[in-house]
Amino acid sequence: MLPRAYRLHKNYQFKYIYSHGTSYYSKPIVLIRAKSKSKDTVRAGISVSNKIGKAVFRNRVKRLLRESIRENLPLLKQGFNYIFVASTKFDFGNVSYRTVRDSVHYVIQKSEAD
């Protein structure tokens, strides 16, 4: 479970990141990041569209993403807020945790290269 201090909660936080953030793509995941007002915190949010599937399936995708983010939390740069979006073009039907974890790791590294 992603610790509460590292989560985005409010709708206005998500809207700000969507409108002012920079996007980085991997096949199953899109990462959007924007500078935070506080320089010493990292916050992450997860977005999974209804197009992905029914509620049970979306919740499974969110659990996989949450655990992958928690594992890669030290790689996230201080002073930024992140949104991890599950791509609707990727089939999460029988995806393994390892695939999601590697995709999250790749997209974080890609964003930190900028």
C-alpha positions as CSV (number, residue, x, y, z in Angstrom):
1,M,0.0,0.0,0.0
2,L,1.2,3.4,-0.9
3,P,1.7,5.5,2.3
4,R,-1.0,8.2,2.8
5,A,1.5,11.0,2.9
6,Y,2.6,10.2,-0.7
7,R,-1.0,10.1,-2.2
8,L,-2.8,12.7,-4.2
9,H,-6.4,13.1,-2.9
10,K,-8.3,16.0,-4.3
11,N,-9.8,16.6,-7.7
12,Y,-8.1,20.0,-8.0
13,Q,-4.7,18.4,-7.6
14,F,-5.3,16.0,-10.4
15,K,-6.7,18.8,-12.6
16,Y,-3.6,21.0,-12.0
17,I,-1.2,18.1,-12.9
18,Y,-3.2,17.2,-16.0
19,S,-3.2,20.8,-17.3
20,H,0.4,21.9,-16.3
21,G,2.2,18.5,-16.4
22,T,4.5,16.8,-18.8
23,S,3.6,13.4,-20.2
24,Y,5.9,10.3,-20.5
25,Y,4.7,7.2,-22.2
26,S,5.3,3.5,-22.0
27,K,3.0,0.9,-23.5
28,P,0.7,0.2,-20.5
29,I,1.3,3.4,-18.5
30,V,1.3,7.1,-19.1
31,L,3.1,9.2,-16.4
32,I,2.2,12.9,-16.0
33,R,4.3,15.0,-13.7
34,A,4.2,18.6,-12.6
35,K,6.2,20.7,-10.2
36,S,4.8,20.8,-6.7
37,K,4.5,23.9,-4.5
38,S,6.4,22.3,-1.7
39,K,10.0,21.3,-2.7
40,D,10.4,18.5,-0.3
41,T,7.4,16.2,-1.0
42,V,6.5,13.6,-3.6
43,R,2.9,12.7,-4.2
44,A,1.5,10.2,-6.6
45,G,-2.0,9.5,-7.9
46,I,-3.5,6.7,-10.0
47,S,-6.1,7.0,-12.7
48,V,-7.8,4.0,-14.3
49,S,-10.6,4.7,-16.8
50,N,-13.9,3.0,-17.0
51,K,-12.9,1.8,-20.5
52,I,-10.4,-0.6,-18.8
53,G,-13.1,-2.8,-17.6
54,K,-15.5,-3.5,-14.8
55,A,-14.9,-2.4,-11.2
56,V,-13.2,-5.6,-10.0
57,F,-10.8,-5.5,-12.9
58,R,-10.1,-1.8,-12.5
59,N,-9.4,-2.3,-8.8
60,R,-6.9,-5.1,-9.7
61,V,-5.1,-2.7,-12.1
62,K,-5.0,-0.1,-9.4
63,R,-3.6,-2.5,-6.8
64,L,-0.8,-3.5,-9.3
65,L,0.0,0.1,-10.0
66,R,0.0,1.1,-6.3
67,E,2.4,-1.6,-5.3
68,S,4.7,-0.9,-8.3
69,I,4.8,2.8,-7.4
70,R,5.5,2.0,-3.7
71,E,8.4,-0.2,-4.8
72,N,9.8,2.6,-7.0
73,L,9.1,5.5,-4.6
74,P,12.8,6.2,-4.0
75,L,13.2,6.9,-7.7
76,L,10.7,9.7,-7.7
77,K,12.2,13.2,-7.6
78,Q,11.4,15.5,-4.7
79,G,9.2,18.5,-5.5
80,F,7.1,16.9,-8.1
81,N,3.6,15.4,-8.2
82,Y,2.9,12.4,-10.4
83,I,-0.2,10.8,-11.9
84,F,0.1,7.2,-13.3
85,V,-2.6,6.6,-15.9
86,A,-3.4,3.0,-17.0
87,S,-3.5,3.1,-20.8
88,T,-6.8,2.0,-22.4
89,K,-4.8,0.7,-25.5
90,F,-3.1,-2.0,-23.4
91,D,-4.7,-5.3,-22.5
92,F,-4.4,-5.7,-18.8
93,G,-6.3,-9.0,-19.0
94,N,-3.6,-11.4,-17.9
95,V,-0.7,-9.0,-17.2
96,S,1.8,-10.0,-14.5
97,Y,2.9,-7.8,-11.7
98,R,6.4,-7.9,-13.1
99,T,5.3,-6.3,-16.4
100,V,3.6,-3.5,-14.6
101,R,6.5,-3.0,-12.2
102,D,9.0,-2.9,-15.1
103,S,6.8,-0.4,-17.0
104,V,6.5,1.9,-14.0
105,H,10.3,1.7,-13.5
106,Y,10.9,2.5,-17.2
107,V,8.5,5.5,-17.3
108,I,10.0,6.9,-14.1
109,Q,13.5,6.7,-15.5
110,K,12.3,8.3,-18.7
111,S,10.8,11.2,-16.8
112,E,13.9,11.7,-14.6
113,A,16.1,11.9,-17.7
114,D,14.5,15.2,-18.6
